[in-house]
Amino acid sequence: MGLMEQYRAKLVSAGQAVSVVKSGDWVDYNFGLAQPVTLDKALAARKDGLQDVKVRGGLALQPLHIVEADPKREHFCYNSWHLSGYERKLSDQGLCHYIPMIYRNMPLFYRKSLEVDVAMFTVAPMDAQGNFSFSLTNSASKAIAEKAKIVILEINERLPVVAGGRENCIHISEVDFIVEGDSPELPVITPAAVSDVDKKIAAIILANIQDGATIQLGVGALPNAVGTMIAESDLKNLGMHTEMLVDAFMTMAKAGKITNSVKNIDTGKGVFSFCAGSRELYEWVRDNPNLASMPIDYANDPHTMAQNDNLVTINNCIEVDLFGQVTSETSGSRQISGTGGQLDFLTGGYLSRGGKSFICFTSTFTDKRTGQMYSRIQPHLPECAVVTNPRTQAHYLVTEWGIADLAGRSTWERAERIISIAHPAFCEDLIKGAEKLGIWRQSNKRG
């Protein structure tokens, strides 16, 4: 049977496709821009005939019909690998549970531990070889499809094909059903506004980047500020090895800063595992020969990324304590986002010859309701806060007040260095906190 004959034989309506879902099933929606739209609507429409259908997803960038149609969670139970802003609101309402993970382990979780009755996710149209590109979401797509008892693909003609990579597509022979979706516009992420404080922090990091470095950026205003400054700098021959492809990489590449020419591995290719940003970014990705879409267990493997010399990793956090513990995902017990790949890149950047791993944050934040200013550096993390990066992996912390190198430092040295980059208004209280914790020496100095 030819490819088009196979295609037509597996082509069904969305309603027919989701009819395979049974009460009690585990259904996987995949991650980010791979999450289904037409199939999600069709599954939500079946809610009255279903009970206890557990759905996994992550970084949902648009409303989920199975959740919106079932506000009492009588039929569907949605779970997320990494909370987007939308999923954070669902979590606050008790409509979304977080799945703890270190991102590089996600394919392994599927292959070794998880049950998937039905996988349904969005892909680009089939090519002449019978392959469907995973497009903007490689992540753990192949592992999910391998483990699923039934695989349903939803076609979105707007999804770009990624020219190169590994485990970046699925063949029609591995698919059970195909649904030609409505091909809606792809959700976008608007880059966060960059403040003057962000620019100060970015300038500190920029001074620690050299020609030929390979760059990883997280999402948010600070990484975006670094990328913008790099694009305007004299740096050259930079490389890209990241989990998330964001607009800042496109900006740097168009400015001629990213060439990937001196990388030790994947030379000539910018490595990423998933992408979210502007429509311009999605078009830049389309058939771009300078990009490689990799599964997350490759892109986020610390020992793989560390083969690139001078790997510089740049990520945000929420709070830090005087031991060097970092939370980047919770505010107290409230789940904000997820561990994601931060610990992966924190580790890999330090393993790289000449590499550096930066966790950056503004030294303070202001409560929008009261207008009161608080320090992001605390003697100890709030009760129930989740440690994203343990103190044993703490390297460079950066605020607008400077940089603190914690690698290999004792508890009192860490306290001294962390307090040195705190807002001056909070330093005395932090010293008192360090004294109570027994990690302050009388010989310690600030600044």
C-alpha positions in Angstrom: 0.0 0.0 0.0 1.4 3.4 -1.0 1.8 6.3 1.4 -1.2 8.2 0.3 -3.3 5.0 0.5 -2.1 4.5 4.0 -2.9 8.1 4.8 -6.5 7.9 3.5 -7.0 4.6 5.3 -6.1 6.2 8.6 -7.8 9.5 8.1 -10.9 9.9 10.3 -12.9 12.7 11.9 -12.0 14.0 15.3 -15.1 12.4 16.8 -14.2 9.0 15.4 -10.6 9.3 16.6 -11.4 10.1 20.2 -14.0 7.4 20.4 -11.2 5.0 21.3 -10.7 6.8 24.6 -12.3 4.8 27.5 -13.1 5.7 31.1 -10.0 5.2 33.2 -7.5 5.7 30.3 -4.3 7.7 30.5 -4.3 10.1 27.5 -1.2 12.1 26.6 -1.5 15.6 25.0 2.3 16.1 24.7 4.0 19.5 25.4 3.7 23.1 24.3 2.7 23.7 20.7 2.2 19.9 20.1 -0.9 19.9 22.2 -4.1 19.1 20.2 -6.8 21.6 19.5 -9.5 19.8 17.3 -9.0 16.5 19.2 -9.2 18.3 22.5 -12.6 19.8 21.5 -13.8 16.4 20.4 -12.7 14.7 23.6 -14.3 17.4 25.7 -17.6 16.8 23.8 -17.6 13.2 25.0 -17.3 14.1 28.7 -20.7 12.8 29.8 -19.8 9.3 28.6 -16.4 9.2 30.3 -15.2 9.0 33.9 -11.7 9.3 35.4 -9.8 10.0 32.1 -6.3 11.2 33.2 -4.6 13.6 30.7 -0.9 14.6 30.7 0.3 17.7 29.0 2.6 20.6 29.7 3.2 24.3 28.9 -0.3 24.7 27.5 -0.4 28.0 25.6 -4.1 28.1 25.0 -7.2 27.0 26.9 -7.9 23.3 27.2 -11.5 22.3 26.4 -11.4 19.2 28.5 -10.7 21.4 31.5 -13.0 24.3 30.6 -15.9 21.9 29.9 -15.4 20.0 33.2 -14.9 22.6 35.9 -15.8 20.1 38.7 -13.3 17.5 37.4 -16.0 14.9 37.2 -14.7 13.4 33.9 -11.2 14.5 33.2 -8.1 15.0 35.4 -5.5 17.2 33.8 -1.8 17.0 34.8 1.1 19.1 33.6 4.9 18.6 33.3 5.5 22.4 33.4 2.9 25.1 34.2 2.3 27.8 31.8 0.6 31.0 32.9 -2.7 29.4 32.0 -2.0 26.2 33.8 -0.9 28.1 36.9 -4.4 29.6 37.1 -5.9 26.1 36.7 -3.6 24.9 39.4 -4.7 27.7 41.7 -8.3 26.5 41.1 -7.5 22.8 41.8 -7.9 21.9 38.1 -4.3 21.0 37.3 -1.8 18.8 39.1 1.9 19.3 38.6 4.2 16.3 37.6 7.6 16.7 39.2 10.5 16.0 36.8 14.0 16.9 35.7 13.3 17.6 32.0 16.0 15.4 30.6 14.3 12.4 32.3 11.0 12.9 30.5 11.5 10.3 27.7 12.9 7.8 30.3 9.8 8.2 32.4 7.7 7.2 29.4 9.9 4.3 28.3 10.4 2.9 31.8 7.5 3.9 34.0 4.4 5.4 32.5 1.3 4.0 31.0 -0.1 5.7 27.8 -3.4 4.3 26.5 -3.9 7.1 23.8 -1.4 9.7 22.6 -2.9 12.6 20.6 -0.8 15.5 19.5 -0.3 18.0 16.7 2.2 17.6 13.9 3.1 19.1 10.5 1.7 17.6 7.3 3.2 14.4 6.0 6.2 14.7 3.7 7.0 12.6 0.6 8.7 9.9 2.7 5.7 9.4 4.9 7.1 11.3 7.9 5.2 13.8 10.1 7.6 16.4 11.6 7.2 17.0 15.3 7.9 20.6 14.3 8.2 22.9 17.3 8.0 20.2 19.9 10.5 17.4 19.9 10.9 17.0 23.7 9.7 13.5 24.5 7.4 13.1 21.4 9.0 9.9 20.1 9.1 8.3 23.5 5.4 9.1 24.1 4.4 7.6 20.7 6.5 4.5 21.3 4.7 3.8 24.6 1.2 4.6 23.5 -1.2 1.8 22.7 -2.9 4.1 20.2 -1.4 7.1 18.4 -3.6 9.8 16.9 -2.0 12.7 14.9 -3.8 16.0 14.4 -2.4 17.9 11.3 -1.8 21.6 11.6 -0.6 23.1 8.3 0.8 26.1 10.0 3.4 24.1 11.9 6.8 24.5 10.3 9.0 21.5 9.3 12.3 21.5 11.1 15.1 20.6 8.6 17.4 18.5 10.8 17.8 16.7 14.1 17.1 13.4 15.8 13.8 11.6 16.8 12.2 14.7 15.2 9.4 12.9 13.2 7.1 9.9 13.2 6.4 7.7 10.2 2.8 6.9 9.0 3.4 3.2 9.7 3.6 4.1 13.4 0.3 6.0 13.5 -3.2 4.6 14.1 -5.4 7.5 13.2 -5.0 10.9 11.4 -7.2 13.9 11.9 -6.9 16.9 9.6 -7.4 19.7 12.2 -8.7 23.2 11.8 -5.1 24.5 11.5 -5.6 27.4 13.8 -3.0 30.2 14.3 -0.2 29.1 16.5 -0.2 30.6 20.0 2.6 33.1 20.6 4.6 34.2 23.6 5.3 37.9 23.8 8.8 38.6 25.1 8.6 40.1 28.6 9.4 43.8 29.0 13.0 44.4 30.0 13.6 46.8 32.9 16.6 48.9 33.7 17.4 46.4 36.5 17.3 43.5 34.0 19.7 45.4 31.8 22.2 45.8 34.7 22.1 42.1 35.4 22.4 41.3 31.7 25.5 43.6 31.5 27.2 41.6 34.3 26.6 38.3 32.5 27.6 39.7 29.1 31.0 40.6 30.6 31.5 36.9 31.4 30.8 35.6 27.8 33.7 35.2 25.3 33.9 34.7 21.6 33.0 31.2 20.6 30.9 30.5 23.6 27.8 28.3 23.3 24.7 29.8 24.8 21.6 28.5 26.5 18.8 30.9 27.5 15.7 30.3 29.6 12.5 32.1 29.1 11.8 35.6 30.6 12.9 39.2 30.6 16.4 38.6 31.9 17.5 36.0 29.3 15.8 38.1 26.7 17.9 41.1 27.8 21.1 39.1 27.6 20.2 38.0 24.1 19.4 41.5 23.0 22.7 42.8 24.4 24.7 40.0 22.7 23.1 41.0 19.4 24.3 44.5 19.9 27.8 43.5 21.2 31.1 42.7 19.5 30.9 39.0 20.4 31.3 36.6 17.5 31.1 32.9 16.5 28.7 32.0 19.2 26.9 28.7 19.4 23.4 27.6 20.5 22.5 24.6 22.6 19.3 25.1 24.4 16.1 23.3 25.4 13.8 26.2 24.5 14.2 28.1 21.3 13.1 31.7 22.0 13.1 34.9 20.0 16.4 36.1 21.5 18.3 33.3 19.5 16.7 34.5 16.3 17.8 38.1 17.1 21.4 37.0 17.8 21.5 34.8 14.7 20.2 37.6 12.4 22.8 39.9 13.9 25.5 37.4 12.8 26.5 36.5 16.4 25.4 32.9 16.3 27.2 30.8 13.7 27.6 27.5 15.6 30.9 27.3 13.7 33.2 26.5 16.6 31.0 24.1 18.6 32.7 20.9 19.6 29.5 18.9 18.8 26.7 19.5 16.3 29.0 21.9 14.6 27.1 24.3 12.3 23.8 23.5 14.0 21.9 25.3 16.7 20.4 22.6 19.0 17.0 22.9 20.6 14.2 20.6 21.8 11.1 22.8 21.7 10.2 26.3 20.5 7.7 29.0 21.6 7.7 32.7 20.8 6.6 35.0 18.0 5.2 34.1 14.6 8.4 35.5 13.1 10.3 33.0 15.1 8.1 30.1 13.8 8.8 31.2 10.2 12.5 31.5 10.9 12.5 27.9 12.1 10.8 26.6 9.0 13.2 24.5 7.0 16.1 26.4 8.5 19.3 24.3 7.7 21.1 25.8 10.6 18.9 24.3 13.3 18.6 20.8 14.8 15.6 19.5 16.7 16.7 17.0 19.3 14.9 14.9 21.9 15.1 16.3 25.4 17.3 13.5 26.7 20.0 14.7 24.3 19.5 18.4 24.4 19.4 18.5 28.2 21.9 15.8 29.0 24.6 17.6 31.0 27.4 15.4 29.7 26.3 16.0 26.1 26.0 19.7 26.3 29.3 19.9 28.3 31.2 18.7 25.3 30.9 22.2 24.0 33.6 24.4 25.5 32.6 27.7 27.1 29.0 26.7 27.5 27.2 29.6 29.2 23.7 28.8 30.7 21.4 31.6 31.8 18.2 31.1 33.8 15.9 32.9 36.2 14.8 32.1 39.7 12.2 33.2 42.3 14.1 33.1 45.6 17.4 32.1 47.0 18.4 31.3 50.6 21.7 31.9 52.4 22.8 28.3 51.9 22.5 28.7 48.1 19.3 26.8 47.7 17.3 28.1 44.8 13.6 27.8 44.0 12.6 28.7 40.5 9.2 27.0 40.4 7.2 27.7 43.6 6.2 30.6 45.8 5.8 28.8 49.1 3.5 25.8 48.3 2.1 27.5 45.2 3.3 25.9 42.0 4.4 28.6 39.6 6.1 26.7 36.7 8.3 23.7 37.0 11.8 22.4 37.4 12.1 22.1 33.6 15.7 21.9 32.4 17.2 24.4 34.8 19.1 21.9 36.9 20.2 20.1 33.7 21.8 23.3 32.3 23.1 24.4 35.7 25.0 21.1 35.9 26.1 21.0 32.2 27.4 24.6 32.2 29.7 23.9 35.1 30.9 20.6 33.6 31.9 22.4 30.3 35.5 23.4 29.9 35.5 27.2 30.5 31.7 27.0 31.0 29.6 29.0 33.5 26.1 28.6 34.8 24.2 31.7 35.9 21.1 31.9 37.9 19.9 35.5 37.8 17.2 37.4 39.6 16.3 40.9 40.6 17.3 41.4 44.3 13.8 42.5 45.3 10.2 42.3 44.2 7.2 44.5 45.1 3.9 43.2 46.2 1.4 44.6 43.7 -1.4 44.7 46.3 0.5 46.5 49.1 3.3 48.2 47.3 5.8 46.7 49.8 9.3 45.7 48.7 10.7 42.3 49.6 14.0 40.7 49.2 14.3 37.6 46.9 17.3 36.5 49.1 16.0 35.1 52.4 17.8 33.4 55.3 15.9 30.3 54.5 13.3 29.4 51.8 9.6 29.8 52.8 7.8 26.8 54.3 6.8 24.3 51.6 8.9 26.0 49.0 10.4 23.4 46.5 14.2 23.4 46.0 14.8 23.5 42.2 18.6 23.7 42.5 20.2 22.2 45.6 23.0 24.1 47.3 25.4 21.4 46.1 24.9 22.5 42.6 25.0 26.3 43.2 27.4 28.1 41.0 27.0 31.8 39.9 24.2 33.9 41.3 23.7 37.3 39.7 21.6 40.3 40.8 21.9 44.0 39.9 24.3 44.3 42.8 26.9 41.9 41.5 27.8 38.3 41.0 28.4 35.6 43.7 30.5 32.5 42.8 29.4 29.8 45.3 31.0 26.7 43.8 33.0 24.8 46.4 32.4 27.4 49.1 31.7 26.7 52.8 28.4 27.8 54.4 29.9 31.0 55.9 31.5 31.9 52.6 28.2 31.4 50.8 26.4 33.5 53.2 28.9 36.3 52.8 28.9 36.2 49.0 25.1 35.9 48.7 24.5 38.9 51.1 27.0 40.9 49.1 24.6 40.8 46.1 21.4 41.5 48.1 19.7 44.9 48.1 21.4 47.1 50.8 18.1 47.7 52.6 18.0 44.0 53.6 21.7 43.2 54.3 21.6 43.8 58.1 18.5 41.6 58.5 20.2 38.9 56.4 23.3 39.0 58.5 21.2 38.5 61.6 19.5 35.6 59.9 22.9 34.1 59.0 24.0 34.5 62.6 20.9 32.6 63.9 21.7 29.8 61.4 25.3 29.7 62.6 26.8 30.5 59.2 28.2 33.9 59.9 31.8 34.6 61.0 32.7 37.8 62.9 35.4 38.3 60.2 32.9 38.3 57.4 32.6 41.4 55.4 29.9 42.8 53.2 30.3 44.0 49.7 
